[in-house]
Amino acid sequence: MKQLVFVLIVETVTSTGFVSETEEYGHWADVNTCTYFSRSISLQNVEGHAGTTFKEAFPMPLRAYCKPKWVDPTETEIF
């Protein structure tokens, strides 16, 4: 029997804004846990102290989000 999980999707974005690569990183039973990790990755580009953004200091062309997916729990590690 399949189980509904939430997959962390991480996209690598080019300097022009196009997605160059998409990968799945982990399967979570709880959407809140998956969202925690996606926000942690995505919010690295927000403004930091003294008006310098993390993106300006350390370019991170990444975007992350969670996507629901049906998987077989006997074949997939679910966190």
Protein Blocks (a to p, Z undefined) as FASTA:
>chain_A
ZZdddddddddddfkopafbdcdedjafblklmmmmmmmmmmmmpccehhiafklmmccf
bddddddddddfklpccZZ
